[in-house]
Amino acid sequence: MRIAVFSAHTYDKDFFDEANRREPAPFDLIYQEASLSLQTVAFAQGCDAICVFVNDVVNASVLEGLHKLGVKGVFLRCAGFNNVDIDAAQKLGILVARVPAYAPEAVAEHTIALIMTLNRHTHRAYNRVREGNFMLNGLLGMTLHGKTVGIIGTGKIGLAVARILNGFGCRVLGFDPMPSTEFTAIGEMVDLDSLLARSDIVTLHCPLFEGNRHLIDRHKLGLMKPGAMLINTSRGALIDTRAVILALKSRRLGALGIDVYEEENELFFHDRSSDIIDDDVFQRLMTFPNVLVTGHQGFFTTDALREIADVTFQNLNCLANGTSCPNAVMNA
């Protein structure tokens, strides 16, 4: 089988090639640096399936183009699938499969890194000390022990975050439309409004669907504790960025840490250091000293990348062998 791997970086090739060498009948992997879109569908010519990542566009038009080329499967090397038109894939008979849970601790630990960095200003302290400035003004943080943290989404990543914060001595609140019984051993399940009102830190760990787009909007931000911290390592569109900017300007929101951004497609996973970034909303975010942005690296550990590659190949083998795929979002 020939597989077109879109949005392929060096690290993708390294881990996919490693996994492919363990296959009894290795796949023919065609790496494409370009992301998948209507303009790049033709790169899948002659391939049986494609492999995509979070910012590849897999809408109805793209899927129709893939179907005409004979592509039988779309394999996501991530958990989220909001970038795929599942209904269109089903109508076209294209299998869509994902990696539902890979090293949840990786994203959880990055979440804690954002919290700790924002709280204790270690990124600013690092730059100061390198310049010979040892003043402490502006570096005041809070002791996390005894503080209340609200976790929106109590799946595997949310649970991993809760366990770490429980070790810090934090009170942990959780909200999830599908309550987790495991979470109740660590924290308290509450409704969303109560979580926002009671939490010193709010962190998001839920998938993106049309029904929860801008889950954290101007109204929800108004329910949060004045000076609270907001963290998002899930999907960018879970928060209304323009509303967050207003909350930061009014000092209602105390700090923001994001590893995702709702318009990240043209920015993340690219070197834009020599370009003029014309996203005014993103640029405004970067002017705040209490905002920390990382470029969707929460998953980026050797353990997670190896697991992503292994599970992706398990999914590919299901298509190759004509067997049912346990990680299918929608079977063809």
VOPAGU-2260 file (C-alpha; in pm, 1 decimal, decimal comma):
REM VOPAGU-2260
SITE   aa  ch    i         X         Y         Z
SITE  MET   A    0       0,0       0,0       0,0
SITE  ARG   A    1     113,3     352,5     -83,4
SITE  ILE   A    2      44,0     614,3     183,6
SITE  ALA   A    3      72,5     991,2     132,6
SITE  VAL   A    4     177,0    1150,2     462,4
SITE  PHE   A    5      81,7    1518,6     461,0
SITE  SER   A    6     229,7    1794,9     680,2
SITE  ALA   A    7     532,0    1570,9     729,6
SITE  HIS   A    8     821,9    1707,1     933,1
SITE  THR   A    9    1157,6    1544,8    1003,3
SITE  TYR   A   10    1036,3    1404,9    1334,3
SITE  ASP   A   11     730,1    1247,8    1164,3
SITE  LYS   A   12     957,1    1074,4     913,1
SITE  ASP   A   13    1192,5     949,1    1186,0
SITE  PHE   A   14     921,7     784,0    1393,9
SITE  PHE   A   15     713,7     660,4    1099,7
SITE  ASP   A   16    1017,9     506,5     932,0
SITE  GLU   A   17    1110,7     340,0    1260,9
SITE  ALA   A   18     761,7     189,3    1292,7
SITE  ASN   A   19     754,9      91,5     925,3
SITE  ARG   A   20    1076,7    -107,8     963,5
SITE  ARG   A   21     896,5    -328,8    1214,9
SITE  GLU   A   22     619,6    -411,4     965,4
SITE  PRO   A   23     631,0    -761,8     808,4
SITE  ALA   A   24     511,5    -600,2     484,3
SITE  PRO   A   25     627,2    -236,1     501,9
SITE  PHE   A   26     412,6      38,7     356,2
SITE  ASP   A   27     533,8     269,5      81,6
SITE  LEU   A   28     533,3     605,1     258,4
SITE  ILE   A   29     526,3     918,3      42,7
SITE  TYR   A   30     609,6    1217,1     262,2
SITE  GLN   A   31     463,9    1555,8     169,5
SITE  GLU   A   32     578,3    1868,7     351,8
SITE  ALA   A   33     268,7    2047,1     223,4
SITE  SER   A   34     -49,6    2037,3     426,3
SITE  LEU   A   35    -356,9    1879,3     271,9
SITE  SER   A   36    -600,6    2116,8     105,2
SITE  LEU   A   37    -798,6    2135,8    -217,0
SITE  GLN   A   38    -482,9    2268,7    -385,1
SITE  THR   A   39    -268,2    1970,6    -275,7
SITE  VAL   A   40    -511,8    1679,4    -316,8
SITE  ALA   A   41    -328,3    1578,9    -635,0
SITE  PHE   A   42     -25,5    1484,0    -421,6
SITE  ALA   A   43    -222,9    1172,5    -320,3
SITE  GLN   A   44    -225,7    1046,4    -679,5
SITE  GLY   A   45    -153,2     672,5    -687,6
SITE  CYS   A   46    -194,6     631,7    -309,7
SITE  ASP   A   47    -432,5     393,6    -131,8
SITE  ALA   A   48    -461,9     609,5     179,8
SITE  ILE   A   49    -343,2     935,2     332,2
SITE  CYS   A   50    -217,6    1031,9     677,7
SITE  VAL   A   51    -294,6    1380,1     810,7
SITE  PHE   A   52    -244,7    1597,5    1117,8
SITE  VAL   A   53    -446,6    1856,7    1310,7
SITE  ASN   A   54    -437,7    2145,7    1063,7
SITE  ASP   A   55    -484,5    1954,4     739,0
SITE  VAL   A   56    -812,0    2038,5     564,7
SITE  VAL   A   57   -1025,5    1728,7     504,0
SITE  ASN   A   58   -1359,1    1883,7     410,0
SITE  ALA   A   59   -1617,7    1750,3     164,6
SITE  SER   A   60   -1445,3    1897,3    -141,7
SITE  VAL   A   61   -1108,4    1750,5     -43,9
SITE  LEU   A   62   -1265,6    1412,0      29,3
SITE  GLU   A   63   -1436,9    1409,5    -310,5
SITE  GLY   A   64   -1101,3    1480,3    -472,0
SITE  LEU   A   65    -938,1    1198,1    -274,7
SITE  HIS   A   66   -1218,9     959,6    -367,1
SITE  LYS   A   67   -1168,3    1032,1    -738,2
SITE  LEU   A   68    -801,2     939,2    -693,6
SITE  GLY   A   69    -897,4     606,5    -538,3
SITE  VAL   A   70    -801,9     688,8    -179,7
SITE  LYS   A   71    -975,9     447,1      56,7
SITE  GLY   A   72    -870,4     574,8     397,3
SITE  VAL   A   73    -788,2     891,2     593,0
SITE  PHE   A   74    -567,2     823,8     894,4
SITE  LEU   A   75    -522,8    1096,4    1154,3
SITE  ARG   A   76    -205,0    1094,0    1361,2
SITE  CYS   A   77    -389,7    1278,0    1638,1
SITE  ALA   A   78    -696,7    1233,7    1858,5
SITE  GLY   A   79    -911,9    1522,8    1734,3
SITE  PHE   A   80   -1103,6    1493,8    1407,6
SITE  ASN   A   81   -1285,4    1828,1    1386,4
SITE  ASN   A   82   -1098,3    1901,0    1061,7
SITE  VAL   A   83   -1261,0    1603,4     885,6
SITE  ASP   A   84   -1610,7    1604,0     733,6
SITE  ILE   A   85   -1716,5    1268,0     875,0
SITE  ASP   A   86   -2056,0    1264,1     700,3
SITE  ALA   A   87   -1893,4    1322,1     361,0
SITE  ALA   A   88   -1637,6    1047,2     428,3
SITE  GLN   A   89   -1914,0     801,0     514,7
SITE  LYS   A   90   -2107,3     881,2     196,9
SITE  LEU   A   91   -1794,2     828,7     -10,4
SITE  GLY   A   92   -1704,3     504,6     164,1
SITE  ILE   A   93   -1373,9     636,1     300,4
SITE  LEU   A   94   -1248,5     494,3     629,1
SITE  VAL   A   95   -1148,2     757,8     884,8
SITE  ALA   A   96    -939,1     644,0    1180,1
SITE  ARG   A   97    -749,7     829,3    1451,9
SITE  VAL   A   98    -512,8     783,4    1744,4
SITE  PRO   A   99    -766,6     824,4    2025,6
SITE  ALA   A  100    -534,5     839,8    2326,0
SITE  TYR   A  101    -158,9     873,6    2309,7
SITE  ALA   A  102      55,9     950,1    2611,0
SITE  PRO   A  103    -202,6    1172,4    2783,6
SITE  GLU   A  104      64,7    1255,6    3038,7
SITE  ALA   A  105     259,6    1440,3    2767,2
SITE  VAL   A  106     -15,1    1700,2    2716,9
SITE  ALA   A  107     -90,5    1703,5    3089,4
SITE  GLU   A  108     271,1    1780,0    3176,8
SITE  HIS   A  109     283,1    2059,1    2918,1
SITE  THR   A  110     -30,8    2204,1    3075,4
SITE  ILE   A  111     144,6    2210,8    3412,3
SITE  ALA   A  112     449,6    2369,8    3248,0
SITE  LEU   A  113     231,5    2655,0    3116,9
SITE  ILE   A  114      72,1    2703,0    3458,7
SITE  MET   A  115     403,4    2703,4    3642,8
SITE  THR   A  116     575,5    2931,1    3391,6
SITE  LEU   A  117     294,9    3188,0    3394,0
SITE  ASN   A  118     257,5    3175,5    3769,0
SITE  ARG   A  119     626,0    3206,7    3861,5
SITE  HIS   A  120     729,6    3407,5    3551,2
SITE  THR   A  121    1027,1    3180,6    3486,6
SITE  HIS   A  122    1038,3    3277,6    3118,0
SITE  ARG   A  123    1080,0    3643,5    3210,0
SITE  ALA   A  124    1322,3    3565,3    3493,8
SITE  TYR   A  125    1540,8    3364,4    3255,3
SITE  ASN   A  126    1577,7    3659,0    3019,0
SITE  ARG   A  127    1638,3    3904,6    3303,1
SITE  VAL   A  128    1918,1    3703,2    3462,1
SITE  ARG   A  129    2091,2    3654,2    3126,4
SITE  GLU   A  130    2099,0    4033,9    3097,9
SITE  GLY   A  131    2236,1    4074,5    3451,7
SITE  ASN   A  132    1905,2    4193,4    3599,8
SITE  PHE   A  133    1834,8    4020,6    3930,2
SITE  MET   A  134    1541,3    4237,1    4042,5
SITE  LEU   A  135    1229,9    4050,1    4156,2
SITE  ASN   A  136     976,7    4322,1    4075,8
SITE  GLY   A  137     706,6    4187,6    3845,0
SITE  LEU   A  138     786,3    3822,8    3917,5
SITE  LEU   A  139     544,2    3771,1    4207,3
SITE  GLY   A  140     343,2    3449,3    4185,7
SITE  MET   A  141     106,2    3252,0    4406,1
SITE  THR   A  142     150,3    2927,9    4597,2
SITE  LEU   A  143     -42,8    2659,0    4409,4
SITE  HIS   A  144     -94,7    2449,5    4723,0
SITE  GLY   A  145    -450,8    2507,5    4842,7
SITE  LYS   A  146    -566,9    2680,5    4523,1
SITE  THR   A  147    -871,0    2563,0    4322,4
SITE  VAL   A  148    -822,6    2442,7    3965,5
SITE  GLY   A  149   -1114,3    2378,4    3731,4
SITE  ILE   A  150   -1066,6    2110,5    3464,4
SITE  ILE   A  151   -1306,3    2124,9    3169,3
SITE  GLY   A  152   -1302,1    1777,8    3016,5
SITE  THR   A  153   -1223,3    1484,8    3245,2
SITE  GLY   A  154   -1105,3    1231,3    2988,3
SITE  LYS   A  155    -759,3    1075,2    2997,7
SITE  ILE   A  156    -571,0    1404,7    2964,2
SITE  GLY   A  157    -795,6    1585,5    3212,1
SITE  LEU   A  158    -751,6    1298,9    3458,5
SITE  ALA   A  159    -373,5    1312,1    3419,6
SITE  VAL   A  160    -379,4    1687,8    3488,7
SITE  ALA   A  161    -600,7    1631,4    3793,2
SITE  ARG   A  162    -362,8    1371,7    3937,5
SITE  ILE   A  163     -63,6    1603,8    3903,8
SITE  LEU   A  164    -248,5    1899,2    4057,6
SITE  ASN   A  165    -375,8    1678,2    4336,7
SITE  GLY   A  166     -10,6    1609,2    4415,7
SITE  PHE   A  167      48,4    1984,4    4436,9
SITE  GLY   A  168    -219,6    2003,7    4704,6
SITE  CYS   A  169    -474,0    2181,9    4485,0
SITE  ARG   A  170    -850,7    2149,0    4514,2
SITE  VAL   A  171    -966,7    2007,0    4181,9
SITE  LEU   A  172   -1304,9    2070,4    4021,1
SITE  GLY   A  173   -1421,7    1897,8    3703,8
SITE  PHE   A  174   -1687,4    1956,9    3440,4
SITE  ASP   A  175   -1779,4    1711,6    3166,7
SITE  PRO   A  176   -2112,2    1634,1    2994,1
SITE  MET   A  177   -2009,2    1268,5    3040,6
SITE  PRO   A  178   -1892,5    1262,5    3403,7
SITE  SER   A  179   -1590,0    1049,4    3486,5
SITE  THR   A  180   -1622,2     810,8    3780,1
SITE  GLU   A  181   -1242,2     804,3    3807,7
SITE  PHE   A  182   -1234,6    1180,7    3853,1
SITE  THR   A  183   -1452,9    1168,5    4165,7
SITE  ALA   A  184   -1170,2     992,9    4349,5
SITE  ILE   A  185    -951,6    1297,6    4286,5
SITE  GLY   A  186   -1184,6    1596,0    4274,6
SITE  GLU   A  187   -1541,8    1721,3    4264,0
SITE  MET   A  188   -1764,9    1721,3    3955,5
SITE  VAL   A  189   -1962,0    2047,9    3924,8
SITE  ASP   A  190   -2153,8    2240,5    3660,5
SITE  LEU   A  191   -1957,8    2469,1    3427,4
SITE  ASP   A  192   -2071,9    2799,7    3577,6
SITE  SER   A  193   -1980,5    2686,0    3927,9
SITE  LEU   A  194   -1638,9    2568,1    3808,6
SITE  LEU   A  195   -1566,3    2905,5    3647,0
SITE  ALA   A  196   -1679,1    3101,3    3952,5
SITE  ARG   A  197   -1476,8    2898,0    4203,3
SITE  SER   A  198   -1149,8    2832,1    4018,9
SITE  ASP   A  199    -822,7    3022,2    4046,5
SITE  ILE   A  200    -706,3    2839,7    3732,9
SITE  VAL   A  201    -924,9    2700,9    3453,4
SITE  THR   A  202    -778,5    2451,4    3205,7
SITE  LEU   A  203    -945,3    2300,6    2897,8
SITE  HIS   A  204    -910,4    1935,1    2796,4
SITE  CYS   A  205   -1202,1    1858,3    2567,0
SITE  PRO   A  206   -1246,6    1787,1    2195,3
SITE  LEU   A  207   -1384,4    2052,3    1960,7
SITE  PHE   A  208   -1731,9    2009,5    1814,4
SITE  GLU   A  209   -1959,4    2264,1    1653,1
SITE  GLY   A  210   -2167,8    2264,9    1970,5
SITE  ASN   A  211   -1881,8    2380,7    2196,3
SITE  ARG   A  212   -1705,1    2625,4    1963,7
SITE  HIS   A  213   -1620,8    2935,1    2171,8
SITE  LEU   A  214   -1719,4    2747,8    2486,5
SITE  ILE   A  215   -1528,2    3017,4    2673,7
SITE  ASP   A  216   -1683,5    3337,0    2540,9
SITE  ARG   A  217   -1738,5    3684,9    2678,7
SITE  HIS   A  218   -2017,9    3567,3    2908,1
SITE  LYS   A  219   -1820,5    3272,8    3049,4
SITE  LEU   A  220   -1514,0    3491,2    3100,1
SITE  GLY   A  221   -1735,3    3724,3    3303,3
SITE  LEU   A  222   -1820,9    3436,3    3537,2
SITE  MET   A  223   -1456,8    3361,6    3616,3
SITE  LYS   A  224   -1283,9    3485,2    3929,9
SITE  PRO   A  225   -1120,3    3823,4    3871,8
SITE  GLY   A  226    -751,7    3759,3    3810,7
SITE  ALA   A  227    -794,1    3388,4    3732,1
SITE  MET   A  228    -565,7    3205,9    3487,5
SITE  LEU   A  229    -697,7    3038,0    3171,5
SITE  ILE   A  230    -509,7    2750,5    3003,0
SITE  ASN   A  231    -594,6    2579,4    2672,6
SITE  THR   A  232    -399,8    2281,5    2535,0
SITE  SER   A  233    -694,4    2123,7    2350,6
SITE  ARG   A  234    -826,6    2305,9    2043,7
SITE  GLY   A  235    -796,0    2678,2    1975,0
SITE  ALA   A  236   -1159,1    2744,0    1886,0
SITE  LEU   A  237   -1276,0    2637,7    2232,0
SITE  ILE   A  238   -1207,3    2996,1    2337,7
SITE  ASP   A  239   -1316,9    3319,6    2172,4
SITE  THR   A  240    -979,6    3490,4    2128,7
SITE  ARG   A  241   -1123,6    3837,8    2075,1
SITE  ALA   A  242   -1326,1    3805,9    2396,4
SITE  VAL   A  243   -1013,9    3688,2    2580,9
SITE  ILE   A  244    -824,6    3995,5    2460,5
SITE  LEU   A  245   -1099,1    4218,7    2602,8
SITE  ALA   A  246   -1082,7    4028,8    2933,3
SITE  LEU   A  247    -705,0    4075,8    2944,3
SITE  LYS   A  248    -732,0    4447,6    2862,7
SITE  SER   A  249    -988,1    4500,0    3140,3
SITE  ARG   A  250    -766,8    4303,6    3384,7
SITE  ARG   A  251   -1057,9    4063,0    3442,1
SITE  LEU   A  252    -842,6    3772,5    3321,8
SITE  GLY   A  253    -517,8    3743,9    3515,0
SITE  ALA   A  254    -316,9    3528,9    3273,8
SITE  LEU   A  255    -354,1    3320,1    2959,7
SITE  GLY   A  256    -153,1    3016,6    2851,9
SITE  ILE   A  257    -233,1    2853,4    2517,3
SITE  ASP   A  258     -69,5    2578,5    2315,2
SITE  VAL   A  259    -341,4    2611,3    2049,6
SITE  TYR   A  260    -496,0    2902,7    1862,2
SITE  GLU   A  261    -817,9    2914,0    1662,9
SITE  GLU   A  262    -644,8    3053,0    1352,1
SITE  GLU   A  263    -324,1    2854,9    1392,6
SITE  ASN   A  264    -328,6    2691,1    1047,2
SITE  GLU   A  265    -114,4    2959,9     883,9
SITE  LEU   A  266     121,1    2992,9    1179,4
SITE  PHE   A  267     192,2    2678,1    1373,2
SITE  PHE   A  268     439,7    2414,3    1249,3
SITE  HIS   A  269     602,1    2673,4    1019,6
SITE  ASP   A  270     904,5    2902,2    1060,2
SITE  ARG   A  271     757,2    3251,4    1028,2
SITE  SER   A  272    1048,5    3429,6    1195,4
SITE  SER   A  273    1144,2    3616,5     875,7
SITE  ASP   A  274     785,9    3696,6     774,6
SITE  ILE   A  275     542,8    3969,3     864,9
SITE  ILE   A  276     264,5    3800,6    1058,1
SITE  ASP   A  277     -52,7    3972,9     943,8
SITE  ASP   A  278    -284,4    3809,5    1197,7
SITE  ASP   A  279    -376,7    4116,8    1403,0
SITE  VAL   A  280    -557,6    3916,1    1671,4
SITE  PHE   A  281    -256,6    3692,3    1733,2
SITE  GLN   A  282     -21,3    3989,2    1730,6
SITE  ARG   A  283    -236,8    4167,7    1988,2
SITE  LEU   A  284    -220,4    3860,7    2211,8
SITE  MET   A  285     158,2    3867,9    2195,8
SITE  THR   A  286     170,2    4220,9    2340,7
SITE  PHE   A  287      48,2    4109,9    2684,2
SITE  PRO   A  288     317,5    4025,2    2941,5
SITE  ASN   A  289      76,5    3782,5    3112,2
SITE  VAL   A  290      18,5    3572,6    2798,0
SITE  LEU   A  291     224,1    3265,7    2713,3
SITE  VAL   A  292     185,7    3095,5    2373,0
SITE  THR   A  293     349,6    2773,6    2257,1
SITE  GLY   A  294     310,6    2632,8    1906,0
SITE  HIS   A  295     100,2    2318,5    1960,0
SITE  GLN   A  296     381,8    2121,3    2121,3
SITE  GLY   A  297     188,8    1960,0    2405,9
SITE  PHE   A  298     205,9    1619,5    2236,1
SITE  PHE   A  299     572,5    1656,3    2141,7
SITE  THR   A  300     760,0    1388,0    2336,3
SITE  THR   A  301     947,1    1082,4    2210,0
SITE  ASP   A  302     701,5     855,9    2392,3
SITE  ALA   A  303     396,6    1020,3    2234,0
SITE  LEU   A  304     543,4    1028,9    1881,7
SITE  ARG   A  305     636,8     661,4    1901,1
SITE  GLU   A  306     287,4     570,6    2021,2
SITE  ILE   A  307     124,7     784,1    1748,9
SITE  ALA   A  308     327,0     604,4    1481,9
SITE  ASP   A  309     253,0     258,2    1623,9
SITE  VAL   A  310    -122,7     314,0    1650,3
SITE  THR   A  311    -136,1     473,1    1305,0
SITE  PHE   A  312      24,6     161,5    1158,9
SITE  GLN   A  313    -222,4     -58,8    1346,3
SITE  ASN   A  314    -501,0     141,9    1181,9
SITE  LEU   A  315    -336,0     114,4     839,5
SITE  ASN   A  316    -310,5    -262,1     877,6
SITE  CYS   A  317    -685,2    -278,7     936,1
SITE  LEU   A  318    -740,5    -123,2     593,0
SITE  ALA   A  319    -470,6    -339,5     432,3
SITE  ASN   A  320    -615,2    -660,1     580,0
SITE  GLY   A  321    -980,9    -565,0     537,6
SITE  THR   A  322   -1053,0    -600,6     909,6
SITE  SER   A  323   -1259,8    -384,0    1143,4
SITE  CYS   A  324   -1066,1     -87,1    1282,6
SITE  PRO   A  325   -1118,5     -26,0    1657,2
SITE  ASN   A  326    -999,6     334,6    1620,2
SITE  ALA   A  327   -1231,5     418,0    1333,0
SITE  VAL   A  328   -1417,7     746,7    1366,1
SITE  MET   A  329   -1642,0     622,2    1089,9
SITE  ASN   A  330   -1614,4     287,3     911,5
SITE  ALA   A  331   -1657,0     294,0     535,7
